[in-house]
Amino acid sequence: MNIKIKFGQKVKILREAKGLSIENLANISNVDRNYISDIEKGKRNVSIEIIEKIINGLESDFETFFNDKGFKK
């Protein structure tokens, strides 16, 4: 599985676990909702700035997000 798909799946899992819609996460993280939808589908190469906005919007941090299940080898 490629990293774009893994990242998108992780965003979706955490978003849904927090009870957020794509629209909610878009508003919280200041990222366009269509962009978030494309990220979750693995269709976007995401910049580190957008990754930071989304992770903050999910009330997480880089270490937790990337060390959690789904990113371990």
N, C-alpha and C positions, 0 to 999 in steps of 0.2 A: 504494500500500500504506500502511495507517495505521501510526502509530508504535507502537501496542501489538503489532501483528504483527511489525514490524521488530525491536523489542526482544526479543520472545519467541524469534524465530528466532535472533537473535544469542546469547542465553543458551544455547539448545539446541546450537548449533554449537560454542561454546566448551566447554560441559559435555562433549559427546561427544568433542571433541578431547583433553580431559584424561582421558578414560576414566572419567568419573564417571556414576553413575546419578542419577536424580532424588533418590532416597533419600540417596545420598552427599552431594550438593550441599545437600540440606535439612539434614542433620546438621551439615555444615561451616559453613553460613551461618546456622543457627538460624532457618530459615524453613520453615513447614509444607510437606510434599512435595506435597500437593494444590494448594496455592497456587502452587508452582513449576510444576506441570503446567499449571495454568490460565494462568500467565504465558507459558509456551512456546507455548500455543495462541492467544495474543493475546486472552484473555478477561478480563484484569484491568487496571485502572488501578493502577499501582504507585506507592507513595509513594517519595520520595527516600531514606528510611531503608531500605526494603526493597531498592531499587536498590543502595545502598551495601553492604548485607549480601551480596547475590548477587555483586556485582563482587569484593568481598573474598574470598568463597568460591571464586571462579574464579581467584584469585591474579592479579587484574588491577587496573587503576585507571581512574578516570573518563576521563582523557584517552585512554588506549589503547583502552578499550572503545568510546567514542563517535567516535574519529577513524579507527577501523579500517573496512575495507570493510563496506558495508551501511548506514552512516549518512551517507556523503557524498552530497551532492546531485548 
